[in-house]
Amino acid sequence: MNVGIVGVTGYSGQTLFRLLAAHPAVDQVNLYGHVDEGNGPVRYLDEEVPMFFGRHLPLEPFDAATMMAANDAVFFATSAGVTSQLAGPFIEADFPVIDLSGDYRLQDPQAYAQWYHKTPASQLNAASYQLADLGAPQTHYVANPGCYATATLLGLAPLVQHNLVQPDSIIVDAKSGTSGAGKKLSPLMHFTEANDNLQVYKLNAHQHIPEIVQQLKQWDPAIESIQFNTTLLPITTGIMATIYAKGAPGLTEDSVVDAFQATYQDHPFIQLMPGQMPDVKMVIGTNNCALGISFNDVTNTVMVVSVIDNLVKGAAGQAVQNFNDLFQLTETAGLPTLPILA
């Protein structure tokens, strides 16, 4: 199979290229620039991203028809607001697309405009929002979940799907490494600000909140909102989402553990740790999500600690997993499960 990547120079795009270049079902990875780059000088991967030394691959001009003729699927690793301007021809042709941006995650265009402060995409109903560990894509256009949403929803799915928690009690304290903010410069990301520091940011305003609530409401319509805050960690990669919720009447620790085991027993990328708490280094470089589970019967509070690598499970890895599911390949093909020392 041949696959294309639009947006390879970003952190998620770089990770995506690394995974696809080693994928057993992928024969060739073609790289494409943005639509406005067609008249400029040819750019090459190893010049744009020096860590790919020796991979002197051109970033071809963006042309939808040419891309569909040369590839079996295309990945968009572009910023929010970009993919919506490029995706139309692919949707009209029902061509397989895995979209890592936020442009097609929300079903309500007004919600997108409110949270992303951009013009919403058209043809939103052509896309399927797909957590790769909880089902296969239902359309050829796959909206890959956000990194915070992935960690949070995987931690909440067994509790919400089995009605084990009170719908108005969900609190999520999520923390991420600096790569989650992408390559765009900002005062928050200066070394002097981020190093040896913790910074709460986008309080009650993070753009992943509406997709989390959208999915939770599909599982339990009684959930109207959640309390969600994000903190920047002075590390490169990794997310830790600590989730709290009040238990439904009669809840026990055994019933909580049983729900998680029933939900994830056949899922190779989910690591369940009842009574233990994972740390970020357990998942760095992998497509895994490690879940620590605890129930305090004194306070009737469930706590779940969900950790992922934001660039792998939270972006490129889950995109490849969705690609595998879309083309009915082995789910684990091309995806790492052993952590790296970083």
GIRADA-V397623 format. One record per run of one state. SS is the DSSP state (@ for helix, = for strand, . for the rest). FROM is the first residue (numbers start at 0). TO is the last residue. If there is no record, write none. Layout:
<<SS	FROM	TO> <SS	FROM	TO>>
This chain:
<<.	0	0> <=	1	5> <.	6	9> <@	10	20> <.	21	26> <=	27	31> <.	32	33> <@	34	36> <.	37	41> <=	42	43> <@	44	47> <.	48	48> <@	49	51> <.	52	56> <=	57	59> <.	60	62> <@	63	69> <.	70	71> <=	72	75> <.	76	81> <@	82	85> <.	86	86> <@	87	91> <.	92	95> <=	96	98> <.	99	107> <@	108	115> <.	116	122> <@	123	125> <=	126	129> <.	130	130> <@	131	133> <.	134	139> <=	140	143> <.	144	145> <@	146	160> <.	161	163> <=	164	164> <.	165	169> <=	170	175> <.	176	176> <@	177	180> <.	181	185> <@	186	188> <.	189	189> <@	190	193> <.	194	197> <=	198	200> <.	201	207> <@	208	218> <.	219	225> <=	226	231> <.	232	237> <=	238	246> <.	247	251> <@	252	263> <.	264	268> <=	269	273> <.	274	278> <@	279	281> <.	282	287> <=	288	295> <.	296	299> <=	300	307> <.	308	310> <@	311	325> <.	326	341>>
